[in-house]
Amino acid sequence: MTLARPPRKEDRLELRLRPAERRLLDEAAQASAMSTSAFVLSHATAAAQSVLADRTHFVLPDDRWDAFVQLLERDERPQPELAAFLARPTIFRDE
């Protein structure tokens, strides 16, 4: 029986570090029984997920979730002031 190999990692990310930063990462990796590369990848990935978490999903208590869903499902109401505001020229578009 042969074991399936995990997909090969082909992308590279290079960092420029001060010697003290490198020593710190090496020591932390060793304390975690990981290679420095695995340590940095693991912690950088976790940090990236944390930064992006509020942009990809959010959690509400059940009662607040139900109120949120009700607002989404109600019939839309005309918002003439908002429509006028959105129709104004913006510096972000070429007019």
C-alpha positions in Angstrom: 0.0 0.0 0.0 1.4 3.4 -1.0 0.5 6.6 0.8 -0.8 9.6 -1.2 1.6 12.5 -1.1 0.2 15.9 -0.3 0.2 18.3 -3.3 3.6 19.9 -3.9 4.0 23.5 -2.9 5.3 25.4 -5.8 4.8 29.1 -4.8 7.6 30.9 -2.9 7.5 33.9 -0.7 10.8 35.6 0.2 11.3 37.9 3.2 14.0 40.3 4.0 14.8 40.1 7.7 17.1 41.7 10.3 19.3 39.1 12.0 17.4 39.6 15.3 14.0 38.9 13.5 15.4 35.7 12.0 16.7 34.5 15.3 13.4 35.2 16.9 11.5 33.2 14.2 14.0 30.4 14.4 13.7 30.2 18.2 9.9 30.3 18.1 9.8 27.6 15.4 12.2 25.4 17.4 10.1 25.9 20.6 7.1 24.8 18.5 8.9 21.8 17.1 8.4 23.1 13.6 10.7 24.3 10.8 11.0 28.0 10.5 9.3 27.9 7.2 6.3 25.9 8.6 6.1 28.1 11.6 6.1 31.3 9.6 3.5 29.9 7.1 1.3 28.6 9.8 1.2 31.9 11.8 1.1 34.2 8.8 -1.9 32.2 7.4 -3.7 32.4 10.8 -3.1 36.1 10.9 -4.4 36.6 7.4 -7.5 34.6 8.2 -8.1 36.8 11.2 -7.6 40.0 9.3 -10.1 38.9 6.6 -12.6 37.2 8.9 -14.8 40.3 9.3 -14.8 40.8 5.6 -15.9 37.3 4.7 -18.4 36.3 7.5 -20.0 37.6 10.6 -21.7 36.1 13.6 -24.8 37.3 15.3 -26.8 36.0 18.3 -30.0 34.2 17.2 -32.3 37.0 18.0 -30.2 39.6 16.2 -29.8 37.2 13.2 -33.6 36.8 13.0 -34.0 40.6 13.0 -31.3 40.9 10.3 -33.0 38.3 8.1 -36.3 40.1 8.5 -34.7 43.3 7.3 -33.3 41.5 4.3 -36.5 39.9 3.3 -38.8 42.9 3.6 -40.0 44.8 0.6 -37.7 47.5 -0.5 -38.6 51.1 0.1 -37.8 53.9 -2.3 -34.9 56.0 -1.1 -34.9 59.1 -3.3 -32.2 60.9 -1.3 -29.9 57.9 -1.5 -30.6 57.6 -5.3 -29.7 61.3 -5.8 -26.5 60.9 -3.8 -25.4 57.9 -5.7 -26.2 59.6 -9.0 -23.7 62.5 -8.2 -20.3 62.5 -10.0 -17.5 60.9 -8.0 -13.8 61.3 -8.1 -13.5 57.5 -8.4 -15.1 57.3 -11.9 -14.2 59.0 -15.1 -17.2 61.0 -16.2 
